[in-house]
C-alpha cells in the first residue's frame, strides 16, 4: 500500500510539471505574475523576463514527460534504477538551480527548489529501498 501511494505522489508531481510547462508559454506575461517579474528586476525588463519564462515552459514539459516515463518503468518493473535516475536528476538539478537563484537573489525560486527536493527525494529514496528489497518474482 505504501508503494502505491508513493508512486501516485510521484505521478502527481510529474503531471504537475507537464501542466506548469504547458501553461508557462501562455501565462508568462500575465498580471498575476507581476510580483515574480518585480522580484527579478526593473519593469523595463519584464518583457524579456516573460520571454525567458515562456521559453522555460517546454523544458519543464520535457522533464515532466521523462519523469512520467521513469515512474512508469519503476512502477511496472519494480526497477530500483528508475528511482535512482530520478533522484540523480534531482540532485544534479537542485543544488545548481538553488545556486543560480541565490546569485540572482530570487528567493521564490530557492524556496520552490528546496520544497521540491524535500517533498520528492524521500519518496524516491523509499521507492528505491522497497524495490531493491523486492524479490524478482514480484516484477510485473
GROMACS elastic network, one bead per residue, 0.5 to 0.9 nm:
[ bonds ]
;  ai    aj funct       b0    kb
    1     4     6  0.52023   500
    1     5     6  0.65748   500
    1     6     6  0.88263   500
    2     5     6  0.53823   500
    2     6     6  0.62807   500
    2     7     6  0.86891   500
    3     6     6  0.51338   500
    3     7     6  0.61076   500
    3     8     6  0.85377   500
    3    75     6  0.88083   500
    3   126     6  0.83616   500
    3   127     6  0.65679   500
    3   130     6  0.75112   500
    3   131     6  0.89329   500
    4     7     6  0.52388   500
    4     8     6  0.61884   500
    4     9     6  0.86710   500
    4    75     6  0.85838   500
    5     9     6  0.61008   500
    5    10     6  0.86710   500
    6     9     6  0.50344   500
    6    10     6  0.63731   500
    6    11     6  0.86748   500
    6   123     6  0.58432   500
    6   124     6  0.79121   500
    6   126     6  0.82077   500
    6   127     6  0.71740   500
    7    10     6  0.51318   500
    7    11     6  0.61374   500
    7    12     6  0.85952   500
    7    71     6  0.71551   500
    7    72     6  0.87964   500
    7    74     6  0.88083   500
    7    75     6  0.69323   500
    7   123     6  0.81491   500
    7   124     6  0.86568   500
    7   127     6  0.78512   500
    8    12     6  0.61189   500
    8    13     6  0.86131   500
    9    12     6  0.51379   500
    9    13     6  0.63412   500
    9    14     6  0.87957   500
    9   120     6  0.83769   500
    9   123     6  0.80588   500
   10    14     6  0.62035   500
   10    15     6  0.85713   500
   10    67     6  0.82588   500
   10    68     6  0.83551   500
   10    71     6  0.71582   500
   10   120     6  0.72529   500
   10   123     6  0.77249   500
   10   124     6  0.79755   500
   11    14     6  0.51055   500
   11    15     6  0.61216   500
   11    16     6  0.85038   500
   11    67     6  0.79760   500
   11    68     6  0.64394   500
   11    71     6  0.68810   500
   11    72     6  0.84556   500
   12    15     6  0.51071   500
   12    16     6  0.60701   500
   12    17     6  0.86736   500
   13    17     6  0.63409   500
   13    18     6  0.87941   500
   13    64     6  0.79656   500
   13    67     6  0.86062   500
   13   120     6  0.82484   500
   14    17     6  0.50765   500
   14    18     6  0.64406   500
   14    19     6  0.87822   500
   14    61     6  0.89752   500
   14    63     6  0.78272   500
   14    65     6  0.70758   500
   14    66     6  0.83373   500
   14    67     6  0.56186   500
   14    68     6  0.57602   500
   14    71     6  0.86263   500
   15    19     6  0.61689   500
   15    20     6  0.85499   500
   15    61     6  0.89855   500
   15    64     6  0.63102   500
   15    65     6  0.81076   500
   15    67     6  0.87634   500
   15    68     6  0.75447   500
   16    19     6  0.50571   500
   16    20     6  0.59721   500
   16    21     6  0.82518   500
   16    64     6  0.75258   500
   17    20     6  0.52355   500
   17    21     6  0.58425   500
   17    22     6  0.84139   500
   17    60     6  0.58217   500
   17    61     6  0.60206   500
   17    62     6  0.84857   500
   17    63     6  0.70569   500
   17    65     6  0.82325   500
   17    67     6  0.88866   500
   18    21     6  0.50703   500
   18    22     6  0.60551   500
   18    23     6  0.85505   500
   18    57     6  0.87856   500
   18    58     6  0.87430   500
   18    60     6  0.66102   500
   18    62     6  0.75026   500
   18    63     6  0.77813   500
   18    65     6  0.68488   500
   19    22     6  0.50962   500
   19    23     6  0.61135   500
   19    24     6  0.86776   500
   19    60     6  0.88773   500
   19    61     6  0.74122   500
   19    64     6  0.85833   500
   20    24     6  0.60243   500
   20    57     6  0.71422   500
   20    60     6  0.72684   500
   20    61     6  0.74964   500
   21    24     6  0.54539   500
   21    25     6  0.76124   500
   21    54     6  0.86191   500
   21    56     6  0.74823   500
   21    58     6  0.56606   500
   21    59     6  0.70645   500
   21    62     6  0.81048   500
   21    63     6  0.89086   500
   21    64     6  0.81224   500
   22    25     6  0.67342   500
   22    26     6  0.77103   500
   22    57     6  0.61317   500
   22    58     6  0.69514   500
   22    60     6  0.81674   500
   22    61     6  0.63996   500
   23    26     6  0.53602   500
   23    27     6  0.60452   500
   23    28     6  0.81450   500
   23    54     6  0.85138   500
   23    57     6  0.71379   500
   24    27     6  0.52037   500
   24    28     6  0.53395   500
   24    29     6  0.89602   500
   24    53     6  0.65631   500
   24    54     6  0.51316   500
   24    55     6  0.80052   500
   24    56     6  0.74348   500
   24    58     6  0.83008   500
   24    60     6  0.89983   500
   25    28     6  0.57529   500
   25    29     6  0.85285   500
   25    50     6  0.84916   500
   25    51     6  0.80937   500
   25    53     6  0.71628   500
   25    55     6  0.66617   500
   25    56     6  0.79562   500
   25    57     6  0.58400   500
   25    58     6  0.80674   500
   26    29     6  0.76215   500
   26    30     6  0.81814   500
   26    54     6  0.71515   500
   27    30     6  0.50143   500
   27    31     6  0.86398   500
   27    32     6  0.85348   500
   27    33     6  0.80063   500
   27    50     6  0.85459   500
   27    54     6  0.77360   500
   28    31     6  0.88366   500
   28    33     6  0.71245   500
   28    49     6  0.82502   500
   28    51     6  0.71891   500
   28    52     6  0.85134   500
   28    53     6  0.58020   500
   28    54     6  0.54791   500
   29    32     6  0.84312   500
   29    33     6  0.70794   500
   29    34     6  0.80557   500
   29    46     6  0.80705   500
   29    47     6  0.74249   500
   29    49     6  0.86189   500
   29    50     6  0.52962   500
   29    51     6  0.80762   500
   29    53     6  0.87342   500
   29    54     6  0.84224   500
   30    33     6  0.56237   500
   30    34     6  0.71618   500
   30    50     6  0.87092   500
   31    34     6  0.51200   500
   31    35     6  0.84330   500
   32    35     6  0.73305   500
   32    36     6  0.86090   500
   33    36     6  0.52469   500
   33    37     6  0.64551   500
   33    38     6  0.86632   500
   34    37     6  0.51199   500
   34    38     6  0.60039   500
   34    39     6  0.85690   500
   34    46     6  0.84627   500
   35    38     6  0.50568   500
   35    39     6  0.62505   500
   35    40     6  0.88163   500
   36    39     6  0.51216   500
   36    40     6  0.64719   500
   36   106     6  0.88439   500
   36   108     6  0.78589   500
   37    40     6  0.50704   500
   37    41     6  0.64921   500
   37    42     6  0.80207   500
   37    43     6  0.76550   500
   37    45     6  0.82515   500
   37    46     6  0.58134   500
   37    49     6  0.67667   500
   37    50     6  0.77488   500
   38    41     6  0.54847   500
   38    42     6  0.64207   500
   38    43     6  0.67616   500
   38    46     6  0.77500   500
   39    42     6  0.83910   500
   39   105     6  0.84707   500
   39   106     6  0.66574   500
   39   107     6  0.85550   500
   39   108     6  0.84700   500
   40    45     6  0.85548   500
   40    46     6  0.83027   500
   40    49     6  0.78323   500
   40   104     6  0.78641   500
   40   105     6  0.81298   500
   40   106     6  0.65582   500
   41    44     6  0.82146   500
   41    45     6  0.65124   500
   41    46     6  0.74781   500
   41    49     6  0.86622   500
   42    45     6  0.56313   500
   42    46     6  0.70489   500
   43    46     6  0.52874   500
   43    47     6  0.82665   500
   44    47     6  0.71974   500
   44    48     6  0.85234   500
   45    48     6  0.54611   500
   45    49     6  0.61517   500
   45    50     6  0.86689   500
   46    50     6  0.59812   500
   46    51     6  0.84987   500
   47    50     6  0.51539   500
   47    51     6  0.62834   500
   47    52     6  0.88143   500
   48    52     6  0.62909   500
   48    53     6  0.85753   500
   49    52     6  0.51672   500
   49    53     6  0.61174   500
   49    54     6  0.85459   500
   50    53     6  0.50002   500
   50    54     6  0.60338   500
   50    55     6  0.84640   500
   51    54     6  0.51031   500
   51    55     6  0.60971   500
   51    56     6  0.86154   500
   52    56     6  0.61468   500
   52    57     6  0.88882   500
   53    56     6  0.50466   500
   53    57     6  0.66848   500
   54    57     6  0.53465   500
   54    58     6  0.79693   500
   55    58     6  0.65036   500
   55    59     6  0.76601   500
   56    59     6  0.52973   500
   56    60     6  0.64885   500
   56    61     6  0.88542   500
   57    60     6  0.51975   500
   57    61     6  0.62647   500
   57    62     6  0.87335   500
   58    62     6  0.61594   500
   58    63     6  0.86495   500
   59    62     6  0.51186   500
   59    63     6  0.63206   500
   59    64     6  0.86824   500
   60    63     6  0.50738   500
   60    64     6  0.61985   500
   60    65     6  0.86641   500
   61    64     6  0.50805   500
   61    65     6  0.62441   500
   61    66     6  0.87082   500
   62    65     6  0.50477   500
   62    66     6  0.61911   500
   62    67     6  0.84947   500
   63    66     6  0.51287   500
   63    67     6  0.60477   500
   63    68     6  0.85703   500
   64    67     6  0.50173   500
   64    68     6  0.61367   500
   64    69     6  0.86779   500
   65    68     6  0.50565   500
   65    69     6  0.62894   500
   65    70     6  0.87235   500
   66    69     6  0.51033   500
   66    70     6  0.62104   500
   66    71     6  0.84872   500
   66    86     6  0.89246   500
   67    70     6  0.51816   500
   67    71     6  0.59340   500
   67    72     6  0.84028   500
   67    86     6  0.69245   500
   68    71     6  0.51154   500
   68    72     6  0.59935   500
   68    73     6  0.84948   500
   69    72     6  0.51619   500
   69    73     6  0.61360   500
   69    74     6  0.85692   500
   70    73     6  0.50019   500
   70    74     6  0.59803   500
   70    75     6  0.83751   500
   70    82     6  0.54582   500
   70    83     6  0.74866   500
   70    85     6  0.79191   500
   70    86     6  0.71702   500
   71    74     6  0.50319   500
   71    75     6  0.58736   500
   71    76     6  0.83937   500
   71    82     6  0.68885   500
   71    83     6  0.74539   500
   71    86     6  0.82930   500
   72    75     6  0.50847   500
   72    76     6  0.59259   500
   72    77     6  0.83398   500
   72    82     6  0.88769   500
   73    76     6  0.53212   500
   73    77     6  0.59026   500
   73    78     6  0.75300   500
   73    79     6  0.69735   500
   73    82     6  0.66683   500
   74    77     6  0.55363   500
   74    80     6  0.66719   500
   74    81     6  0.75783   500
   74    82     6  0.50617   500
   74    83     6  0.65655   500
   74   127     6  0.86914   500
   74   128     6  0.89403   500
   74   131     6  0.84316   500
   75    78     6  0.53394   500
   75    79     6  0.73467   500
   75    82     6  0.87481   500
   75   140     6  0.88558   500
   76    79     6  0.79084   500
   76   139     6  0.71818   500
   76   140     6  0.58281   500
   77    80     6  0.88236   500
   77   138     6  0.85730   500
   77   139     6  0.51216   500
   77   140     6  0.56265   500
   78    81     6  0.88642   500
   78    82     6  0.83903   500
   78   127     6  0.87409   500
   78   128     6  0.87235   500
   78   130     6  0.86307   500
   78   131     6  0.53145   500
   78   132     6  0.80503   500
   78   134     6  0.77635   500
   78   136     6  0.84559   500
   78   138     6  0.78936   500
   78   139     6  0.57922   500
   78   140     6  0.77302   500
   79    82     6  0.56342   500
   79    83     6  0.74177   500
   79   128     6  0.79686   500
   79   131     6  0.63742   500
   79   132     6  0.76298   500
   79   139     6  0.83737   500
   80    83     6  0.54525   500
   80    84     6  0.64381   500
   80    85     6  0.88609   500
   80   127     6  0.74117   500
   80   129     6  0.75314   500
   80   130     6  0.82160   500
   80   131     6  0.53913   500
   80   132     6  0.55280   500
   81    85     6  0.61065   500
   81    86     6  0.86480   500
   81   128     6  0.75443   500
   81   132     6  0.88578   500
   82    85     6  0.52286   500
   82    86     6  0.64119   500
   82    87     6  0.86641   500
   82   128     6  0.81231   500
   83    86     6  0.51785   500
   83    87     6  0.60840   500
   83    88     6  0.84524   500
   83   124     6  0.56161   500
   83   125     6  0.70846   500
   83   126     6  0.89912   500
   83   127     6  0.66992   500
   83   128     6  0.54800   500
   84    88     6  0.58688   500
   84    89     6  0.84511   500
   84   124     6  0.75671   500
   84   125     6  0.76509   500
   84   128     6  0.67544   500
   85    89     6  0.60853   500
   85    90     6  0.85929   500
   86    89     6  0.51631   500
   86    90     6  0.63267   500
   86    91     6  0.87015   500
   86   121     6  0.88611   500
   86   124     6  0.74128   500
   87    90     6  0.50935   500
   87    91     6  0.61266   500
   87    92     6  0.85097   500
   87   120     6  0.84838   500
   87   121     6  0.63534   500
   87   124     6  0.63274   500
   87   125     6  0.74155   500
   88    91     6  0.50443   500
   88    92     6  0.60268   500
   88    93     6  0.84905   500
   89    92     6  0.50592   500
   89    93     6  0.60230   500
   89    94     6  0.83519   500
   90    93     6  0.50456   500
   90    94     6  0.55832   500
   90    95     6  0.85742   500
   90   116     6  0.87786   500
   90   117     6  0.71073   500
   90   120     6  0.87652   500
   90   121     6  0.77837   500
   91    94     6  0.54208   500
   91    95     6  0.66911   500
   91    96     6  0.87179   500
   91   117     6  0.80871   500
   91   121     6  0.86856   500
   92    95     6  0.67233   500
   92    96     6  0.69543   500
   92    97     6  0.89555   500
   93    96     6  0.55688   500
   93    97     6  0.59778   500
   93    98     6  0.85494   500
   94    97     6  0.52249   500
   94    98     6  0.60576   500
   94    99     6  0.85439   500
   94   113     6  0.61739   500
   94   114     6  0.75944   500
   94   116     6  0.84001   500
   94   117     6  0.69625   500
   95    98     6  0.50552   500
   95    99     6  0.60617   500
   95   100     6  0.86471   500
   95   113     6  0.84170   500
   95   114     6  0.89223   500
   96    99     6  0.50523   500
   96   100     6  0.62046   500
   96   101     6  0.85282   500
   97   100     6  0.51765   500
   97   101     6  0.60743   500
   97   102     6  0.85175   500
   97   109     6  0.80940   500
   97   110     6  0.76875   500
   97   113     6  0.72585   500
   98   101     6  0.50640   500
   98   102     6  0.60167   500
   98   103     6  0.85657   500
   98   107     6  0.89556   500
   98   109     6  0.72700   500
   98   110     6  0.51978   500
   98   111     6  0.85270   500
   98   113     6  0.64886   500
   98   114     6  0.77846   500
   99   102     6  0.51031   500
   99   103     6  0.61742   500
   99   104     6  0.86742   500
   99   110     6  0.82676   500
  100   103     6  0.51734   500
  100   104     6  0.63683   500
  100   105     6  0.85654   500
  100   106     6  0.86815   500
  100   110     6  0.89224   500
  101   104     6  0.51247   500
  101   105     6  0.59318   500
  101   106     6  0.51100   500
  101   107     6  0.68026   500
  101   108     6  0.84667   500
  101   109     6  0.61175   500
  101   110     6  0.59564   500
  102   106     6  0.61146   500
  102   107     6  0.68338   500
  102   109     6  0.85563   500
  102   110     6  0.68615   500
  103   106     6  0.78497   500
  104   107     6  0.86142   500
  105   108     6  0.89577   500
  105   110     6  0.88101   500
  106   109     6  0.58219   500
  106   110     6  0.67638   500
  107   111     6  0.61887   500
  107   112     6  0.85438   500
  108   111     6  0.53653   500
  108   112     6  0.62750   500
  108   113     6  0.86585   500
  109   112     6  0.50564   500
  109   113     6  0.60273   500
  109   114     6  0.85234   500
  110   113     6  0.51602   500
  110   114     6  0.61362   500
  110   115     6  0.85430   500
  111   114     6  0.50832   500
  111   115     6  0.59806   500
  111   116     6  0.84457   500
  112   115     6  0.51377   500
  112   116     6  0.60910   500
  112   117     6  0.86898   500
  113   116     6  0.50943   500
  113   117     6  0.62826   500
  113   118     6  0.86306   500
  114   117     6  0.51968   500
  114   118     6  0.60855   500
  114   119     6  0.84709   500
  115   118     6  0.51079   500
  115   119     6  0.58769   500
  115   120     6  0.83292   500
  116   119     6  0.52532   500
  116   120     6  0.58881   500
  116   121     6  0.79945   500
  117   120     6  0.54185   500
  117   121     6  0.54856   500
  117   122     6  0.83304   500
  118   121     6  0.60110   500
  118   122     6  0.69788   500
  119   122     6  0.67936   500
  119   123     6  0.74502   500
  120   123     6  0.54318   500
  120   124     6  0.62189   500
  120   125     6  0.86803   500
  121   124     6  0.50268   500
  121   125     6  0.60117   500
  121   126     6  0.84905   500
  122   125     6  0.50955   500
  122   126     6  0.60379   500
  122   127     6  0.85852   500
  123   126     6  0.50925   500
  123   127     6  0.61705   500
  123   128     6  0.85785   500
  124   127     6  0.52230   500
  124   128     6  0.62469   500
  124   129     6  0.87708   500
  125   128     6  0.50311   500
  125   129     6  0.63003   500
  125   130     6  0.86980   500
  126   129     6  0.50764   500
  126   130     6  0.61304   500
  126   131     6  0.85638   500
  127   130     6  0.50202   500
  127   131     6  0.59780   500
  127   132     6  0.82481   500
  128   131     6  0.53150   500
  128   132     6  0.58647   500
  128   133     6  0.85507   500
  129   132     6  0.51373   500
  129   133     6  0.62654   500
  129   134     6  0.86693   500
  130   133     6  0.53832   500
  130   134     6  0.62384   500
  131   135     6  0.82272   500
  132   135     6  0.81398   500
  134   137     6  0.82068   500
  134   138     6  0.67286   500
  134   139     6  0.83449   500
  135   138     6  0.57582   500
  135   139     6  0.77691   500
  136   139     6  0.56526   500
  137   140     6  0.81329   500
